[in-house]
C-alpha cells in the first residue's frame, strides 16, 4: 500500500513540476532540462555554456534564477 501511495505522489510531483516549467521561457526550460537530465543526458554548467556560447558563470546565475522561479511557481500552486 505504501508503494502505491508513493507512486501516486511521485506522479503528482511530476505533473506539478511540468506545469511549473511551462511558466519558464524556452531557453530557461532547455537549460533546466540539460542541467538536470530531464529527458536527456545531464550536462555540466560548462557544457551548457559552451553549447550556448556564453560563460559558465552566466549559466550559474541563470540556473539560480530558474530554480527560484520554479520554486515560486510550485509554492503558488
PQR file with spaces between the fields and no chain letter, atoms N, CA, C, O and H, PARSE charges and radii, in Angstrom:
ATOM       1  N    UNK     1       0.820   -1.203    0.000 -0.4000 1.5000
ATOM       2  CA   UNK     1       0.000    0.000    0.000 -0.0000 2.0000
ATOM       3  C    UNK     1       0.862    1.265    0.000  0.5500 1.7000
ATOM       4  O    UNK     1       0.561    2.228   -0.705 -0.5500 1.4000
ATOM       5  N    UNK     2       1.923    1.254    0.787 -0.4000 1.5000
ATOM       6  CA   UNK     2       2.814    2.415    0.846 -0.0000 2.0000
ATOM       7  C    UNK     2       3.460    2.683   -0.512  0.5500 1.7000
ATOM       8  O    UNK     2       3.638    3.837   -0.902 -0.5500 1.4000
ATOM       9  H    UNK     2       2.167    0.472    1.359  0.4000 1.0000
ATOM      10  N    UNK     3       3.804    1.630   -1.222 -0.4000 1.5000
ATOM      11  CA   UNK     3       4.420    1.777   -2.543 -0.0000 2.0000
ATOM      12  C    UNK     3       3.451    2.441   -3.517  0.5500 1.7000
ATOM      13  O    UNK     3       3.851    3.305   -4.297 -0.5500 1.4000
ATOM      14  H    UNK     3       3.660    0.692   -0.906  0.4000 1.0000
ATOM      15  N    UNK     4       2.211    2.052   -3.478 -0.4000 1.5000
ATOM      16  CA   UNK     4       1.193    2.645   -4.351 -0.0000 2.0000
ATOM      17  C    UNK     4       1.022    4.120   -4.030  0.5500 1.7000
ATOM      18  O    UNK     4       0.978    4.952   -4.936 -0.5500 1.4000
ATOM      19  H    UNK     4       1.887    1.350   -2.844  0.4000 1.0000
ATOM      20  N    UNK     5       0.927    4.443   -2.771 -0.4000 1.5000
ATOM      21  CA   UNK     5       0.777    5.839   -2.350 -0.0000 2.0000
ATOM      22  C    UNK     5       1.996    6.653   -2.794  0.5500 1.7000
ATOM      23  O    UNK     5       1.856    7.773   -3.285 -0.5500 1.4000
ATOM      24  H    UNK     5       0.963    3.767   -2.035  0.4000 1.0000
ATOM      25  N    UNK     6       3.170    6.092   -2.621 -0.4000 1.5000
ATOM      26  CA   UNK     6       4.401    6.779   -3.028 -0.0000 2.0000
ATOM      27  C    UNK     6       4.395    7.044   -4.539  0.5500 1.7000
ATOM      28  O    UNK     6       4.786    8.128   -4.972 -0.5500 1.4000
ATOM      29  H    UNK     6       3.283    5.182   -2.222  0.4000 1.0000
ATOM      30  N    UNK     7       3.964    6.087   -5.329 -0.4000 1.5000
ATOM      31  CA   UNK     7       3.906    6.265   -6.782 -0.0000 2.0000
ATOM      32  C    UNK     7       2.904    7.354   -7.170  0.5500 1.7000
ATOM      33  O    UNK     7       3.155    8.131   -8.091 -0.5500 1.4000
ATOM      34  H    UNK     7       3.647    5.207   -4.977  0.4000 1.0000
ATOM      35  N    UNK     8       1.795    7.407   -6.482 -0.4000 1.5000
ATOM      36  CA   UNK     8       0.804    8.452   -6.745 -0.0000 2.0000
ATOM      37  C    UNK     8       1.407    9.824   -6.456  0.5500 1.7000
ATOM      38  O    UNK     8       1.245   10.752   -7.249 -0.5500 1.4000
ATOM      39  H    UNK     8       1.591    6.775   -5.734  0.4000 1.0000
ATOM      40  N    UNK     9       2.091    9.957   -5.339 -0.4000 1.5000
ATOM      41  CA   UNK     9       2.734   11.228   -5.008 -0.0000 2.0000
ATOM      42  C    UNK     9       3.800   11.596   -6.028  0.5500 1.7000
ATOM      43  O    UNK     9       3.920   12.767   -6.388 -0.5500 1.4000
ATOM      44  H    UNK     9       2.223    9.204   -4.695  0.4000 1.0000
ATOM      45  N    UNK    10       4.573   10.634   -6.499 -0.4000 1.5000
ATOM      46  CA   UNK    10       5.604   10.903   -7.500 -0.0000 2.0000
ATOM      47  C    UNK    10       4.982   11.408   -8.803  0.5500 1.7000
ATOM      48  O    UNK    10       5.491   12.347   -9.415 -0.5500 1.4000
ATOM      49  H    UNK    10       4.475    9.683   -6.206  0.4000 1.0000
ATOM      50  N    UNK    11       3.888   10.787   -9.220 -0.4000 1.5000
ATOM      51  CA   UNK    11       3.202   11.242  -10.434 -0.0000 2.0000
ATOM      52  C    UNK    11       2.675   12.654  -10.270  0.5500 1.7000
ATOM      53  O    UNK    11       2.775   13.473  -11.183 -0.5500 1.4000
ATOM      54  H    UNK    11       3.475   10.024   -8.723  0.4000 1.0000
ATOM      55  N    UNK    12       2.119   12.934   -9.111 -0.4000 1.5000
ATOM      56  CA   UNK    12       1.590   14.268   -8.840 -0.0000 2.0000
ATOM      57  C    UNK    12       2.727   15.301   -8.817  0.5500 1.7000
ATOM      58  O    UNK    12       2.583   16.399   -9.354 -0.5500 1.4000
ATOM      59  H    UNK    12       2.038   12.268   -8.369  0.4000 1.0000
ATOM      60  N    UNK    13       3.850   14.944   -8.196 -0.4000 1.5000
ATOM      61  CA   UNK    13       5.016   15.838   -8.170 -0.0000 2.0000
ATOM      62  C    UNK    13       5.500   16.121   -9.589  0.5500 1.7000
ATOM      63  O    UNK    13       5.820   17.261   -9.925 -0.5500 1.4000
ATOM      64  H    UNK    13       3.967   14.052   -7.760  0.4000 1.0000
ATOM      65  N    UNK    14       5.553   15.088  -10.416 -0.4000 1.5000
ATOM      66  CA   UNK    14       5.995   15.246  -11.804 -0.0000 2.0000
ATOM      67  C    UNK    14       5.044   16.179  -12.561  0.5500 1.7000
ATOM      68  O    UNK    14       5.487   17.060  -13.297 -0.5500 1.4000
ATOM      69  H    UNK    14       5.292   14.161  -10.144  0.4000 1.0000
ATOM      70  N    UNK    15       3.737   15.977  -12.374 -0.4000 1.5000
ATOM      71  CA   UNK    15       2.751   16.848  -13.035 -0.0000 2.0000
ATOM      72  C    UNK    15       2.920   18.295  -12.595  0.5500 1.7000
ATOM      73  O    UNK    15       2.872   19.210  -13.417 -0.5500 1.4000
ATOM      74  H    UNK    15       3.377   15.261  -11.776  0.4000 1.0000
ATOM      75  N    UNK    16       3.118   18.500  -11.300 -0.4000 1.5000
ATOM      76  CA   UNK    16       3.305   19.863  -10.781 -0.0000 2.0000
ATOM      77  C    UNK    16       4.571   20.503  -11.343  0.5500 1.7000
ATOM      78  O    UNK    16       4.575   21.686  -11.683 -0.5500 1.4000
ATOM      79  H    UNK    16       3.157   17.757  -10.632  0.4000 1.0000
ATOM      80  N    UNK    17       5.639   19.723  -11.439 -0.4000 1.5000
ATOM      81  CA   UNK    17       6.891   20.240  -11.992 -0.0000 2.0000
ATOM      82  C    UNK    17       6.712   20.623  -13.454  0.5500 1.7000
ATOM      83  O    UNK    17       7.134   21.706  -13.860 -0.5500 1.4000
ATOM      84  H    UNK    17       5.635   18.762  -11.163  0.4000 1.0000
ATOM      85  N    UNK    18       6.101   19.763  -14.244 -0.4000 1.5000
ATOM      86  CA   UNK    18       5.888   20.064  -15.662 -0.0000 2.0000
ATOM      87  C    UNK    18       5.003   21.294  -15.837  0.5500 1.7000
ATOM      88  O    UNK    18       5.232   22.110  -16.730 -0.5500 1.4000
ATOM      89  H    UNK    18       5.759   18.883  -13.914  0.4000 1.0000
ATOM      90  N    UNK    19       3.997   21.421  -14.986 -0.4000 1.5000
ATOM      91  CA   UNK    19       3.128   22.599  -15.033 -0.0000 2.0000
ATOM      92  C    UNK    19       3.917   23.865  -14.697  0.5500 1.7000
ATOM      93  O    UNK    19       3.766   24.888  -15.366 -0.5500 1.4000
ATOM      94  H    UNK    19       3.811   20.759  -14.261  0.4000 1.0000
ATOM      95  N    UNK    20       4.750   23.798  -13.673 -0.4000 1.5000
ATOM      96  CA   UNK    20       5.560   24.953  -13.278 -0.0000 2.0000
ATOM      97  C    UNK    20       6.570   25.311  -14.362  0.5500 1.7000
ATOM      98  O    UNK    20       6.867   26.487  -14.572 -0.5500 1.4000
ATOM      99  H    UNK    20       4.873   22.968  -13.130  0.4000 1.0000
ATOM     100  N    UNK    21       7.097   24.305  -15.048 -0.4000 1.5000
ATOM     101  CA   UNK    21       8.080   24.558  -16.103 -0.0000 2.0000
ATOM     102  C    UNK    21       7.479   25.315  -17.281  0.5500 1.7000
ATOM     103  O    UNK    21       8.204   25.972  -18.028 -0.5500 1.4000
ATOM     104  H    UNK    21       6.856   23.349  -14.877  0.4000 1.0000
ATOM     105  N    UNK    22       6.164   25.231  -17.454 -0.4000 1.5000
ATOM     106  CA   UNK    22       5.501   25.966  -18.537 -0.0000 2.0000
ATOM     107  C    UNK    22       5.609   27.473  -18.338  0.5500 1.7000
ATOM     108  O    UNK    22       5.479   28.234  -19.297 -0.5500 1.4000
ATOM     109  H    UNK    22       5.575   24.698  -16.847  0.4000 1.0000
ATOM     110  N    UNK    23       5.845   27.910  -17.107 -0.4000 1.5000
ATOM     111  CA   UNK    23       5.993   29.343  -16.825 -0.0000 2.0000
ATOM     112  C    UNK    23       7.365   29.863  -17.255  0.5500 1.7000
ATOM     113  O    UNK    23       7.577   31.074  -17.322 -0.5500 1.4000
ATOM     114  H    UNK    23       5.950   27.291  -16.328  0.4000 1.0000
ATOM     115  N    UNK    24       8.295   28.952  -17.545 -0.4000 1.5000
ATOM     116  CA   UNK    24       9.629   29.345  -17.972 -0.0000 2.0000
ATOM     117  C    UNK    24       9.649   29.612  -19.474  0.5500 1.7000
ATOM     118  O    UNK    24       8.849   29.053  -20.223 -0.5500 1.4000
ATOM     119  H    UNK    24       8.123   27.969  -17.491  0.4000 1.0000
ATOM     120  N    UNK    25      10.565   30.467  -19.904 -0.4000 1.5000
ATOM     121  CA   UNK    25      10.701   30.646  -21.350 -0.0000 2.0000
ATOM     122  C    UNK    25      11.492   29.473  -21.932  0.5500 1.7000
ATOM     123  O    UNK    25      12.031   28.647  -21.195 -0.5500 1.4000
ATOM     124  H    UNK    25      11.216   30.921  -19.295  0.4000 1.0000
ATOM     125  N    UNK    26      11.551   29.414  -23.228 -0.4000 1.5000
ATOM     126  CA   UNK    26      12.146   28.278  -23.935 -0.0000 2.0000
ATOM     127  C    UNK    26      13.602   28.033  -23.537  0.5500 1.7000
ATOM     128  O    UNK    26      14.005   26.895  -23.298 -0.5500 1.4000
ATOM     129  H    UNK    26      11.113   30.085  -23.826  0.4000 1.0000
ATOM     130  N    UNK    27      14.377   29.102  -23.470 -0.4000 1.5000
ATOM     131  CA   UNK    27      15.798   28.978  -23.122 -0.0000 2.0000
ATOM     132  C    UNK    27      15.960   28.455  -21.697  0.5500 1.7000
ATOM     133  O    UNK    27      16.811   27.603  -21.439 -0.5500 1.4000
ATOM     134  H    UNK    27      14.049   30.027  -23.664  0.4000 1.0000
ATOM     135  N    UNK    28      15.154   28.961  -20.778 -0.4000 1.5000
ATOM     136  CA   UNK    28      15.214   28.521  -19.386 -0.0000 2.0000
ATOM     137  C    UNK    28      14.858   27.039  -19.267  0.5500 1.7000
ATOM     138  O    UNK    28      15.514   26.288  -18.545 -0.5500 1.4000
ATOM     139  H    UNK    28      14.463   29.653  -20.987  0.4000 1.0000
ATOM     140  N    UNK    29      13.805   26.630  -19.989 -0.4000 1.5000
ATOM     141  CA   UNK    29      13.419   25.215  -19.972 -0.0000 2.0000
ATOM     142  C    UNK    29      14.536   24.325  -20.515  0.5500 1.7000
ATOM     143  O    UNK    29      14.822   23.264  -19.960 -0.5500 1.4000
ATOM     144  H    UNK    29      13.272   27.240  -20.576  0.4000 1.0000
ATOM     145  N    UNK    30      15.156   24.763  -21.594 -0.4000 1.5000
ATOM     146  CA   UNK    30      16.243   23.987  -22.193 -0.0000 2.0000
ATOM     147  C    UNK    30      17.407   23.849  -21.228  0.5500 1.7000
ATOM     148  O    UNK    30      17.952   22.757  -21.065 -0.5500 1.4000
ATOM     149  H    UNK    30      14.923   25.625  -22.045  0.4000 1.0000
ATOM     150  N    UNK    31      17.791   24.936  -20.591 -0.4000 1.5000
ATOM     151  CA   UNK    31      18.894   24.902  -19.627 -0.0000 2.0000
ATOM     152  C    UNK    31      18.560   23.956  -18.479  0.5500 1.7000
ATOM     153  O    UNK    31      19.399   23.152  -18.072 -0.5500 1.4000
ATOM     154  H    UNK    31      17.348   25.823  -20.722  0.4000 1.0000
ATOM     155  N    UNK    32      17.352   24.047  -17.961 -0.4000 1.5000
ATOM     156  CA   UNK    32      16.935   23.182  -16.851 -0.0000 2.0000
ATOM     157  C    UNK    32      16.957   21.710  -17.266  0.5500 1.7000
ATOM     158  O    UNK    32      17.448   20.861  -16.521 -0.5500 1.4000
ATOM     159  H    UNK    32      16.670   24.700  -18.291  0.4000 1.0000
ATOM     160  N    UNK    33      16.430   21.410  -18.444 -0.4000 1.5000
ATOM     161  CA   UNK    33      16.411   20.030  -18.930 -0.0000 2.0000
ATOM     162  C    UNK    33      17.833   19.483  -19.101  0.5500 1.7000
ATOM     163  O    UNK    33      18.128   18.358  -18.699 -0.5500 1.4000
ATOM     164  H    UNK    33      16.031   22.099  -19.049  0.4000 1.0000
ATOM     165  N    UNK    34      18.697   20.287  -19.696 -0.4000 1.5000
ATOM     166  CA   UNK    34      20.074   19.846  -19.889 -0.0000 2.0000
ATOM     167  C    UNK    34      20.808   19.677  -18.565  0.5500 1.7000
ATOM     168  O    UNK    34      21.521   18.694  -18.362 -0.5500 1.4000
ATOM     169  H    UNK    34      18.458   21.201  -20.023  0.4000 1.0000
ATOM     170  N    UNK    35      20.634   20.624  -17.681 -0.4000 1.5000
ATOM     171  CA   UNK    35      21.366   20.625  -16.412 -0.0000 2.0000
ATOM     172  C    UNK    35      21.003   19.431  -15.535  0.5500 1.7000
ATOM     173  O    UNK    35      21.869   18.841  -14.890 -0.5500 1.4000
ATOM     174  H    UNK    35      20.055   21.423  -17.845  0.4000 1.0000
ATOM     175  N    UNK    36      19.718   19.080  -15.513 -0.4000 1.5000
ATOM     176  CA   UNK    36      19.266   18.017  -14.620 -0.0000 2.0000
ATOM     177  C    UNK    36      18.888   16.728  -15.341  0.5500 1.7000
ATOM     178  O    UNK    36      18.328   15.812  -14.739 -0.5500 1.4000
ATOM     179  H    UNK    36      19.015   19.559  -16.037  0.4000 1.0000
ATOM     180  N    UNK    37      19.196   16.664  -16.635 -0.4000 1.5000
ATOM     181  CA   UNK    37      18.966   15.430  -17.385 -0.0000 2.0000
ATOM     182  C    UNK    37      17.507   15.054  -17.494  0.5500 1.7000
ATOM     183  O    UNK    37      17.158   13.878  -17.390 -0.5500 1.4000
ATOM     184  H    UNK    37      19.651   17.408  -17.124  0.4000 1.0000
ATOM     185  N    UNK    38      16.650   16.036  -17.702 -0.4000 1.5000
ATOM     186  CA   UNK    38      15.217   15.772  -17.836 -0.0000 2.0000
ATOM     187  C    UNK    38      14.922   15.405  -19.288  0.5500 1.7000
ATOM     188  O    UNK    38      14.711   16.277  -20.130 -0.5500 1.4000
ATOM     189  H    UNK    38      16.933   16.991  -17.786  0.4000 1.0000
ATOM     190  N    UNK    39      14.909   14.115  -19.565 -0.4000 1.5000
ATOM     191  CA   UNK    39      14.657   13.643  -20.917 -0.0000 2.0000
ATOM     192  C    UNK    39      15.891   13.595  -21.796  0.5500 1.7000
ATOM     193  O    UNK    39      15.793   13.342  -22.997 -0.5500 1.4000
ATOM     194  H    UNK    39      15.080   13.406  -18.881  0.4000 1.0000
ATOM     195  N    UNK    40      17.054   13.839  -21.203 -0.4000 1.5000
ATOM     196  CA   UNK    40      18.309   13.794  -21.952 -0.0000 2.0000
ATOM     197  C    UNK    40      19.448   13.505  -20.961  0.5500 1.7000
ATOM     198  O    UNK    40      19.213   13.300  -19.770 -0.5500 1.4000
ATOM     199  H    UNK    40      17.133   14.045  -20.227  0.4000 1.0000
ATOM     200  N    UNK    41      20.661   13.493  -21.469 -0.4000 1.5000
ATOM     201  CA   UNK    41      21.821   13.256  -20.620 -0.0000 2.0000
ATOM     202  C    UNK    41      22.140   14.531  -19.838  0.5500 1.7000
ATOM     203  O    UNK    41      22.160   15.625  -20.403 -0.5500 1.4000
ATOM     204  H    UNK    41      20.851   13.659  -22.437  0.4000 1.0000
ATOM     205  N    UNK    42      22.385   14.383  -18.550 -0.4000 1.5000
ATOM     206  CA   UNK    42      22.718   15.513  -17.683 -0.0000 2.0000
ATOM     207  C    UNK    42      24.011   16.168  -18.156  0.5500 1.7000
ATOM     208  O    UNK    42      24.967   15.475  -18.504 -0.5500 1.4000
ATOM     209  H    UNK    42      22.368   13.495  -18.091  0.4000 1.0000
ATOM     210  N    UNK    43      24.043   17.496  -18.169 -0.4000 1.5000
ATOM     211  CA   UNK    43      25.223   18.242  -18.617 -0.0000 2.0000
ATOM     212  C    UNK    43      25.705   19.171  -17.506  0.5500 1.7000
ATOM     213  O    UNK    43      24.929   19.589  -16.647 -0.5500 1.4000
ATOM     214  H    UNK    43      23.266   18.058  -17.886  0.4000 1.0000
ATOM     215  N    UNK    44      26.976   19.481  -17.538 -0.4000 1.5000
ATOM     216  CA   UNK    44      27.541   20.430  -16.583 -0.0000 2.0000
ATOM     217  C    UNK    44      27.220   21.855  -17.029  0.5500 1.7000
ATOM     218  O    UNK    44      26.831   22.090  -18.173 -0.5500 1.4000
ATOM     219  H    UNK    44      27.607   19.141  -18.236  0.4000 1.0000
ATOM     220  N    UNK    45      27.391   22.792  -16.110 -0.4000 1.5000
ATOM     221  CA   UNK    45      27.192   24.195  -16.468 -0.0000 2.0000
ATOM     222  C    UNK    45      28.146   24.595  -17.587  0.5500 1.7000
ATOM     223  O    UNK    45      27.763   25.342  -18.487 -0.5500 1.4000
ATOM     224  H    UNK    45      27.707   22.601  -15.181  0.4000 1.0000
ATOM     225  N    UNK    46      29.360   24.117  -17.542 -0.4000 1.5000
ATOM     226  CA   UNK    46      30.359   24.442  -18.565 -0.0000 2.0000
ATOM     227  C    UNK    46      29.926   23.918  -19.935  0.5500 1.7000
ATOM     228  O    UNK    46      30.046   24.620  -20.938 -0.5500 1.4000
ATOM     229  H    UNK    46      29.672   23.510  -16.811  0.4000 1.0000
ATOM     230  N    UNK    47      29.422   22.681  -19.973 -0.4000 1.5000
ATOM     231  CA   UNK    47      28.967   22.110  -21.241 -0.0000 2.0000
ATOM     232  C    UNK    47      27.795   22.900  -21.827  0.5500 1.7000
ATOM     233  O    UNK    47      27.727   23.127  -23.035 -0.5500 1.4000
ATOM     234  H    UNK    47      29.324   22.110  -19.157  0.4000 1.0000
ATOM     235  N    UNK    48      26.892   23.306  -20.968 -0.4000 1.5000
ATOM     236  CA   UNK    48      25.742   24.091  -21.421 -0.0000 2.0000
ATOM     237  C    UNK    48      26.210   25.455  -21.912  0.5500 1.7000
ATOM     238  O    UNK    48      25.754   25.937  -22.950 -0.5500 1.4000
ATOM     239  H    UNK    48      26.948   23.121  -19.987  0.4000 1.0000
ATOM     240  N    UNK    49      27.118   26.073  -21.167 -0.4000 1.5000
ATOM     241  CA   UNK    49      27.652   27.373  -21.559 -0.0000 2.0000
ATOM     242  C    UNK    49      28.306   27.290  -22.929  0.5500 1.7000
ATOM     243  O    UNK    49      28.093   28.162  -23.772 -0.5500 1.4000
ATOM     244  H    UNK    49      27.488   25.682  -20.324  0.4000 1.0000
ATOM     245  N    UNK    50      29.098   26.255  -23.159 -0.4000 1.5000
ATOM     246  CA   UNK    50      29.745   26.076  -24.458 -0.0000 2.0000
ATOM     247  C    UNK    50      28.713   25.914  -25.568  0.5500 1.7000
ATOM     248  O    UNK    50      28.878   26.454  -26.662 -0.5500 1.4000
ATOM     249  H    UNK    50      29.271   25.547  -22.474  0.4000 1.0000
ATOM     250  N    UNK    51      27.664   25.179  -25.284 -0.4000 1.5000
ATOM     251  CA   UNK    51      26.604   24.941  -26.272 -0.0000 2.0000
ATOM     252  C    UNK    51      25.903   26.248  -26.654  0.5500 1.7000
ATOM     253  O    UNK    51      25.560   26.453  -27.819 -0.5500 1.4000
ATOM     254  H    UNK    51      27.530   24.740  -24.396  0.4000 1.0000
ATOM     255  N    UNK    52      25.691   27.134  -25.666 -0.4000 1.5000
ATOM     256  CA   UNK    52      25.017   28.398  -25.924 -0.0000 2.0000
ATOM     257  C    UNK    52      25.972   29.530  -26.292  0.5500 1.7000
ATOM     258  O    UNK    52      25.535   30.610  -26.689 -0.5500 1.4000
ATOM     259  H    UNK    52      25.969   26.967  -24.721  0.4000 1.0000
ATOM     260  N    UNK    53      27.269   29.283  -26.160 -0.4000 1.5000
ATOM     261  CA   UNK    53      28.255   30.309  -26.478 -0.0000 2.0000
ATOM     262  C    UNK    53      28.282   31.436  -25.467  0.5500 1.7000
ATOM     263  O    UNK    53      28.520   32.591  -25.818 -0.5500 1.4000
ATOM     264  H    UNK    53      27.624   28.406  -25.837  0.4000 1.0000
ATOM     265  N    UNK    54      28.036   31.095  -24.196 -0.4000 1.5000
ATOM     266  CA   UNK    54      28.069   32.078  -23.121 -0.0000 2.0000
ATOM     267  C    UNK    54      28.942   31.542  -21.987  0.5500 1.7000
ATOM     268  O    UNK    54      29.393   30.397  -22.038 -0.5500 1.4000
ATOM     269  H    UNK    54      27.843   30.156  -23.911  0.4000 1.0000
ATOM     270  N    UNK    55      29.177   32.353  -20.976 -0.4000 1.5000
ATOM     271  CA   UNK    55      30.072   31.945  -19.891 -0.0000 2.0000
ATOM     272  C    UNK    55      29.389   30.988  -18.917  0.5500 1.7000
ATOM     273  O    UNK    55      28.165   30.977  -18.779 -0.5500 1.4000
ATOM     274  H    UNK    55      28.810   33.283  -20.934  0.4000 1.0000
ATOM     275  N    UNK    56      30.208   30.194  -18.253 -0.4000 1.5000
ATOM     276  CA   UNK    56      29.706   29.264  -17.232 -0.0000 2.0000
ATOM     277  C    UNK    56      29.099   30.032  -16.073  0.5500 1.7000
ATOM     278  O    UNK    56      28.111   29.588  -15.489 -0.5500 1.4000
ATOM     279  H    UNK    56      31.202   30.203  -18.365  0.4000 1.0000
ATOM     280  N    UNK    57      29.670   31.173  -15.732 -0.4000 1.5000
ATOM     281  CA   UNK    57      29.137   31.953  -14.614 -0.0000 2.0000
ATOM     282  C    UNK    57      27.740   32.494  -14.943  0.5500 1.7000
ATOM     283  O    UNK    57      26.894   32.622  -14.057 -0.5500 1.4000
ATOM     284  H    UNK    57      30.473   31.534  -16.207  0.4000 1.0000
ATOM     285  N    UNK    58      27.505   32.810  -16.220 -0.4000 1.5000
ATOM     286  CA   UNK    58      26.178   33.280  -16.614 -0.0000 2.0000
ATOM     287  C    UNK    58      25.161   32.141  -16.497  0.5500 1.7000
ATOM     288  O    UNK    58      24.033   32.358  -16.055 -0.5500 1.4000
ATOM     289  H    UNK    58      28.192   32.706  -16.939  0.4000 1.0000
ATOM     290  N    UNK    59      25.560   30.934  -16.893 -0.4000 1.5000
ATOM     291  CA   UNK    59      24.693   29.766  -16.737 -0.0000 2.0000
ATOM     292  C    UNK    59      24.385   29.549  -15.259  0.5500 1.7000
ATOM     293  O    UNK    59      23.249   29.245  -14.898 -0.5500 1.4000
ATOM     294  H    UNK    59      26.477   30.759  -17.252  0.4000 1.0000
ATOM     295  N    UNK    60      25.386   29.704  -14.413 -0.4000 1.5000
ATOM     296  CA   UNK    60      25.196   29.544  -12.974 -0.0000 2.0000
ATOM     297  C    UNK    60      24.156   30.528  -12.454  0.5500 1.7000
ATOM     298  O    UNK    60      23.264   30.149  -11.694 -0.5500 1.4000
ATOM     299  H    UNK    60      26.309   29.951  -14.706  0.4000 1.0000
ATOM     300  N    UNK    61      24.266   31.793  -12.861 -0.4000 1.5000
ATOM     301  CA   UNK    61      23.301   32.812  -12.431 -0.0000 2.0000
ATOM     302  C    UNK    61      21.908   32.501  -12.972  0.5500 1.7000
ATOM     303  O    UNK    61      20.912   32.654  -12.264 -0.5500 1.4000
ATOM     304  H    UNK    61      24.990   32.101  -13.478  0.4000 1.0000
ATOM     305  N    UNK    62      21.843   32.063  -14.236 -0.4000 1.5000
ATOM     306  CA   UNK    62      20.555   31.716  -14.839 -0.0000 2.0000
ATOM     307  C    UNK    62      19.917   30.531  -14.116  0.5500 1.7000
ATOM     308  O    UNK    62      18.715   30.526  -13.850 -0.5500 1.4000
ATOM     309  H    UNK    62      22.652   31.939  -14.811  0.4000 1.0000
ATOM     310  N    UNK    63      20.736   29.531  -13.803 -0.4000 1.5000
ATOM     311  CA   UNK    63      20.223   28.351  -13.103 -0.0000 2.0000
ATOM     312  C    UNK    63      19.611   28.746  -11.763  0.5500 1.7000
ATOM     313  O    UNK    63      18.535   28.271  -11.400 -0.5500 1.4000
ATOM     314  H    UNK    63      21.713   29.535  -14.019  0.4000 1.0000
ATOM     315  N    UNK    64      20.294   29.605  -11.040 -0.4000 1.5000
ATOM     316  CA   UNK    64      19.780   30.067   -9.748 -0.0000 2.0000
ATOM     317  C    UNK    64      18.443   30.781   -9.934  0.5500 1.7000
ATOM     318  O    UNK    64      17.500   30.544   -9.179 -0.5500 1.4000
ATOM     319  H    UNK    64      21.169   29.990  -11.334  0.4000 1.0000
ATOM     320  N    UNK    65      18.360   31.653  -10.936 -0.4000 1.5000
ATOM     321  CA   UNK    65      17.133   32.392  -11.226 -0.0000 2.0000
ATOM     322  C    UNK    65      16.005   31.434  -11.636  0.5500 1.7000
ATOM     323  O    UNK    65      14.865   31.583  -11.197 -0.5500 1.4000
ATOM     324  H    UNK    65      19.125   31.846  -11.550  0.4000 1.0000
ATOM     325  N    UNK    66      16.334   30.456  -12.477 -0.4000 1.5000
ATOM     326  CA   UNK    66      15.344   29.483  -12.950 -0.0000 2.0000
ATOM     327  C    UNK    66      14.789   28.681  -11.782  0.5500 1.7000
ATOM     328  O    UNK    66      13.576   28.498  -11.674 -0.5500 1.4000
ATOM     329  H    UNK    66      17.260   30.335  -12.833  0.4000 1.0000
ATOM     330  N    UNK    67      15.661   28.204  -10.915 -0.4000 1.5000
ATOM     331  CA   UNK    67      15.213   27.415   -9.765 -0.0000 2.0000
ATOM     332  C    UNK    67      14.348   28.250   -8.828  0.5500 1.7000
ATOM     333  O    UNK    67      13.384   27.748   -8.250 -0.5500 1.4000
ATOM     334  H    UNK    67      16.646   28.352  -11.003  0.4000 1.0000
ATOM     335  N    UNK    68      14.695   29.522   -8.682 -0.4000 1.5000
ATOM     336  CA   UNK    68      13.878   30.420   -7.857 -0.0000 2.0000
ATOM     337  C    UNK    68      12.483   30.583   -8.466  0.5500 1.7000
ATOM     338  O    UNK    68      11.480   30.545   -7.752 -0.5500 1.4000
ATOM     339  H    UNK    68      15.478   29.930   -9.152  0.4000 1.0000
ATOM     340  N    UNK    69      12.424   30.767   -9.804 -0.4000 1.5000
ATOM     341  CA   UNK    69      11.140   30.889  -10.489 -0.0000 2.0000
ATOM     342  C    UNK    69      10.304   29.625  -10.308  0.5500 1.7000
ATOM     343  O    UNK    69       9.106   29.693  -10.033 -0.5500 1.4000
ATOM     344  H    UNK    69      13.239   30.798  -10.383  0.4000 1.0000
ATOM     345  N    UNK    70      10.956   28.468  -10.465 -0.4000 1.5000
ATOM     346  CA   UNK    70      10.247   27.198  -10.303 -0.0000 2.0000
ATOM     347  C    UNK    70       9.692   27.054   -8.894  0.5500 1.7000
ATOM     348  O    UNK    70       8.542   26.658   -8.702 -0.5500 1.4000
ATOM     349  H    UNK    70      11.929   28.413  -10.688  0.4000 1.0000
ATOM     350  N    UNK    71      10.526   27.380   -7.915 -0.4000 1.5000
ATOM     351  CA   UNK    71      10.095   27.277   -6.524 -0.0000 2.0000
ATOM     352  C    UNK    71       8.896   28.181   -6.262  0.5500 1.7000
ATOM     353  O    UNK    71       7.930   27.767   -5.622 -0.5500 1.4000
ATOM     354  H    UNK    71      11.460   27.701   -8.072  0.4000 1.0000
ATOM     355  N    UNK    72       8.960   29.406   -6.754 -0.4000 1.5000
ATOM     356  CA   UNK    72       7.848   30.348   -6.584 -0.0000 2.0000
ATOM     357  C    UNK    72       6.584   29.826   -7.243  0.5500 1.7000
ATOM     358  O    UNK    72       5.494   29.922   -6.678 -0.5500 1.4000
ATOM     359  H    UNK    72       9.745   29.742   -7.274  0.4000 1.0000
ATOM     360  N    UNK    73       6.733   29.270   -8.445 -0.4000 1.5000
ATOM     361  CA   UNK    73       5.582   28.740   -9.168 -0.0000 2.0000
ATOM     362  C    UNK    73       4.978   27.547   -8.429  0.5500 1.7000
ATOM     363  O    UNK    73       3.757   27.430   -8.329 -0.5500 1.4000
ATOM     364  H    UNK    73       7.618   29.192   -8.904  0.4000 1.0000
ATOM     365  N    UNK    74       5.832   26.664   -7.912 -0.4000 1.5000
ATOM     366  CA   UNK    74       5.352   25.496   -7.190 -0.0000 2.0000
ATOM     367  C    UNK    74       4.665   25.878   -5.881  0.5500 1.7000
ATOM     368  O    UNK    74       3.677   25.255   -5.491 -0.5500 1.4000
ATOM     369  H    UNK    74       6.824   26.759   -7.994  0.4000 1.0000
ATOM     370  N    UNK    75       5.185   26.896   -5.206 -0.4000 1.5000
ATOM     371  CA   UNK    75       4.589   27.356   -3.960 -0.0000 2.0000
ATOM     372  C    UNK    75       3.222   27.993   -4.214  0.5500 1.7000
ATOM     373  O    UNK    75       2.316   27.893   -3.387 -0.5500 1.4000
ATOM     374  H    UNK    75       5.987   27.402   -5.522  0.4000 1.0000
ATOM     375  N    UNK    76       3.087   28.649   -5.369 -0.4000 1.5000
ATOM     376  CA   UNK    76       1.849   29.329   -5.722 -0.0000 2.0000
ATOM     377  C    UNK    76       0.733   28.320   -6.000  0.5500 1.7000
ATOM     378  O    UNK    76      -0.428   28.552   -5.663 -0.5500 1.4000
ATOM     379  H    UNK    76       3.824   28.731   -6.040  0.4000 1.0000
ATOM     380  N    UNK    77       1.101   27.207   -6.614 -0.4000 1.5000
ATOM     381  CA   UNK    77       0.097   26.195   -6.995 -0.0000 2.0000
ATOM     382  C    UNK    77      -0.200   25.308   -5.862  0.5500 1.7000
ATOM     383  O    UNK    77      -1.018   24.397   -5.989 -0.5500 1.4000
ATOM     384  H    UNK    77       2.044   27.018   -6.888  0.4000 1.0000
